[in-house]
Amino acid sequence: MFGSQKEKNFLVLDIGTEAVKALAAEKNREDIVIEGAALSYFDEFGVFDSRNFKKDVSKKAVLTVLKDIQRTSGCQLKKAILTLSPDILKARIIKLTFKREKGGEKINRQERERIRRTVLAEAKKRICREQAEKSGILPKELHFVRSEILETKIDGYSVKELTEYNGKSLEFSVFAAFLPKGYLHELQEISRELDLEILKIIHSAEILGKVFSGESGVFLDIGGEVTQLMLLKEGNLLWIDEFGIGGEHFSQALSDSLGLLQEQARVLKESYSERELGEQARQRIEEIVHQALSEWLSGLRSKMDEYKSLMPPSLYLFGGGSQLFDIKEALAEQDELLFIGSPRIQLASLGDLPHIKNNFPYLKVPQFFNSILASYATKEKNI
């Protein structure tokens, strides 16, 4: 697939708001085997103070993880599956209805294709209007990397295929993933300058229903600057949203309170999360973290309230921010405000993922969970 030397090896590149992460893996007939992992924080190279400087910092971070991953895995990897922060690569589930004029006639292939094109186009229009209202991004500035119909109903009954059915009222659930064209062009420039080929850009929500087939749960991705929520009900993706508070919010609180540089604050947060601090220092850090945590919980509640009645009893946490143990404890205390009943709250682990083997002992699974999900894309026929 990638040349004669190691045809089954591939790279997953996850460019977030705080860091770039990379996985080197090998796929065989049954499994995906993780051979190496690397991470590089943006603040190691400076602060984003202009568009060109941001691109330069991103390029340096990507180059750093490429060198590290080649050293740890022994693989020369020049082709990658790419995943991005949910404030850049967003996804939505759109519900649409469609009325047929001749409901008594069976749907043939030509009508099926017309309906499909109309539904996908309308879903994109709705998303474009939403993004224009919320972010000021014009429709011409958005690029859709994926759009597909997840569920179809005819007169209230779920069907897998429209053809040969009759009925007048059609309902659709549409998944769409998109990002700003300007950001896409920057990624393309970086990849060309680094001689790196992007095979596919993928959103983690695309994988969830396939990997967690038949399961129900809320998947909470706590990234650097953004927390993303994804809801599965019996393997069906029902809802995707995000809010602008992530793990960096806790680092910033430590930085502001203690007068630390961002990198120092992050290291202190990690030491606290791993319970490496003395009692006096732990209590001081806990006070600061809990102030930031109340703001994060408020953002979470504002998103979950609308869907509270649908929330299943399982909550999966992942992303770099999920490693802060206070988050899991706070969610357990807030269960009545967020859920009906008490949910099972757990950090995502490799045990949750089928056909994944880890040959890299230093892999922090919650931090690399998005990358691991993206690696399943290699099982698709066109990759």
N, C-alpha and C positions, 0 to 999 in steps of 0.2 A: 504493500500500500504506500510506503514512504521510501522505496528504494530497496536495494538488495541486501544491505547490511542488517537492518532490524526492521523488517516490514510490519511487525505487529506492534511496534512502539508508537505512542502518540503523546502529545502534550495538551494539558488543559490549563488555560490561562484565565485567571479571575482578577479583573481590574476593578477594585472597589474604590471607596472614597478615602480610605485610610492607608491602604496597602495594595500591593500586587501579590497574588499567590499563584503558584504553579504546581502542577502534578505531572510526573512522568509515570506512564502506565503502559502495560502490555495487555493486549486482549488475546485470549485463546478461544477455543470453541465454546466454552461455557462461562468463563470468568473474565473479570477485569482485575489485573494484578498491579497494585501500586508499587512502583520501584523507587520513587523519590519524591520529595516535596521541598519547596522553597518559598520564602516570604521576604518581601522588602517593603518597608514603610516609606511613604512619600516624604515625611519630615526629615529623613536622613539626608535629603538633597536640597532642602530649602522650603520656603513657604510659597504657595500659589499666589502670586501677586499680579499676574497678567496672563492672557490667553497663551501667548507663545511660551512663557515660562512654565505654565502648567503642562503644555505638551512636552517640553524638554524634560521636566521632572518625571513625567509618566514614562517617557522613553528610557531614562536612566534606570528607573525602578524595574521596568520590564527587562532591560538588558542585564541587570543584576540577578534577577531570578533565573533568567536563561542560563547564565554562567553557573549559578549555584546548582541548578537542576541537572545540568550536564555533569557537574562534578560528583553529585551524590548518586546519580543513577547510571552514569557511564554511557549515556545515550546522547547522540547529536540529534536534536529535535528541531526541525524547521517548519513543521506544520502543526497547527493548533486549533482546538475547539475553544471558543471564547465565551466567557460569561462576564456580566458587568453588574455594577451596583444597581439596586432597584430604583434609585433616583435618576438613573440614566436609561437603563433598559427596563422599561415598565411593561406590565401586563395587566389586562383587564378581562373580565367576563361580562359579556353583553347579552341581555335577554331581548329577543325580538319576536314579533308576531307577523304573520304573513297570511293574507286572505286570498284564496283562489276564487276566480269568477265562476269557474265550472267545477264545483266541488264534487259532482257526481261522476266525473270522468277520471279514469286512472291516470296517474302521472307517468309519462314516458321519459326516456332519457333526455330528450331535448328540453322538456319543461323542467326536469330536475336540475339541469345545468343552469338554466335561466334563473330559477329560484335561488340556487346556490350563489351565483354571482351577485344577485340583488341583495341577498342577506349579508354577505361578506362586505359588500360596498357600503351598506347602511351601517353596519357595525363600525367600520372605519370612520364614517362621517360622524357618528356619535362620539367616538373617542377624540376625534379632531376638535369637535366643538367643546368637549370637556376640557381638553388641554389648553385650548385658546382662552377659555374662561378662567382657569385656575393658574396657568403659567404664562399666558400671553404668547405661546408658541403657535405660529400660523400653520394651517394644514400642509402647506407646501414645504414646511421645515421638518416634517416628520417622515421617518422611514419605517415601514412595517417589515419586520424580519419574519413574522409568521402570523397567519390568520387561518383558523379552521373551525368548523362546526363540531362541537363536542356532543351535543344531544339534539334530537329532533322528536317532536311530538305532532301527531295528526289527530285533531279533535280530542286532545287530552291523553292520547295513548302514545307511549314511547315506541319508536321504530328505529331500526338500524339503517334502513334504506328506504328512500321515498318512492322509488320506482315500483309501479304496479299497485300502489295504494291509491284510494280515492279519499276525499275529505276536503273540507273548505278551510278550516282554521289550522294553521301550522304555527308551531312554536319552536324557537331555536335558542340554543345556548352557544355563544361564539367566544372562542379564545383568540386574543390578539396580543402580540408583543411588538413593541415599537421603541424607537429612540430618536433623538434629534439628528438630522442629517449632518450638521456641523461636527458633532462628536464622532459620527461614523467616519467622516472624511479625515479627522485627526487620527483615528485608529488606523485607517488605511495608509496614511502617510508614515506613521510609526512602523507599521509592519513592513512597508517597502524599504524604509531606511535600515531596518534590522534584518532584511532578507527573510522575513517570517511570513508564511502563508496562512491566512485565516480560513479554515475549512468551513466553519459554521459558527454563527452567533446563536446562543441558546439561552433561554430563560429557565430557571430551575422549576418553575410551575409546570412546564411542558413534561417534565419527567415524573413528577409526583404521582399522578394517577396511574402511571405504568408500573412504577416501583412499588407503590403502596396500593396495589390493586385490591379493591373490595374493602379497604379500611376507611375509617373516619377519624379525623383529627384536625386540630389547628396547628399549622406549622409556622413558627415564629422565627424569622431570620433577623437576628440583631446584628446589623453591620456597623460600620464605622460611624456614619452620620445618619443612617436611615434604618428603621425597623420595618420589615415587610411581613404581612400577614397573608396566609393562604389557607383556605378552608376546603377540606375534602370530606365528602359524605358518600360512604360506600364506594370509594374509588373515583367519584365524580368531583371535578373541580367546580366549586360553586362561587368562590369569591376571592379576589386578590386586591389588596390595598397596601398602603404604606404611610408612615408619618416620619417627620424629620427629626427624630431623636434616636441616637444609637450609642454604641460603646464609647465613642469619642466624647460624648457629653459628660461621662463620668471622669474621663481623663482631664477635660477642661475644668471641671469643678475642682479637682485636686490642684491643677495648675494655678487657677485663680486664688484659691484659698491659701496655698502654701508658697506661692511665688516660684513655681517650678517651670522649666521649659517643658514643652509638650512631650518630648521623648522621655524626660525624667518622670513626668506624671504618669505616662503609660507604663513605664517599668514598675513604678510604685504600685499602680493599680494591679498589675499582674502578680507582684509579690503578695499583695493583700489577698487576691483571689486564690492564690495557691497556699494561703495560710502560713506564710513564712515570716510574718512580722511579730515583734514582741507585743505583749498585752497592751501597753500604754499607746504604742503607735497604732495598733489595730483599732483601738477604741476611737482614736482621733480620726483615722481614715474612715471608719464606719459612719461617724457623724456626717462627714462631708458627702460620702457616697449616698447615704439615705436621703439627704436633701435633694440630690439629683434624681434619685430613684422615684421620688414622689412625682416629679415632673414627667418622667418616662411613663409611669403608671397612668397618669392623667391623659397622656397622648394615646395610650393603648385603649383605655376605656372609651375615649371619644370615637374610636373606630369600631370597637366591638359591640357597643350598645345596640346598634341597629340590627345586628345579627345574633344577639344573645340567645334567642330561642332556638337557633339552628346549631349552636356550638356543641360539638360532640365531646365525650368525656376524656379525650386524650389530647395533650398539648405537648408538642415536640419543640424543643429549643435548639437552635443552632446559630452559627455566625460567631465571630470573635467576641462580641459582647455577652454572649450567653454563658461564657466561662466565669462571669462574675456571680459567685454563689448567692449573693443577696437577691438577685433577680428571681431565682427559683423559689426562694423562701418567701419573698414578697408576693409572688403570684399565688402561692398556696394560701396565704392569709387573705387574699382578695377574691377567693373563688366565688363567693356568693354575689359579688358585684359584677364579675365577668362571665360567670357561667350559671346555668341552672343545675345545681348539684355540685359535687366535688370532683374535679377532673384529676386524671393521672398526669402528672407533670414530670417530664424526663428530658435529659439532654440526649440529643440524637447521637447514635453510636453506629459502628459498623455492623453490629448485630441486627440493626433495623434494615439493612440493605442486602438483598440477595446478590449472589454472584460477584462479590467484591472480596478480594484477598489483599492483605497488606504485608508487604515485605519491607516496609520502611518503619522502623520502631519508634521514630520520633514524631510521627504524624499526630497532630492535635485534631482529632476528628471533628468536633463542633466547628472549629475555625475553618476547616477545609471541606465542610459538608456540601456546600454549593458546588465546589469543584468536583467532588466525587459524584454528585448527581449529574453534572454536565458530562462526565465521562461515559454515561450510558448512551449518549448520542452516537458513540462509535458502533453500536449494535445496529444502527440503521443502515439500510442497503446502499444509500447514496454517499456514505462516508467511508 
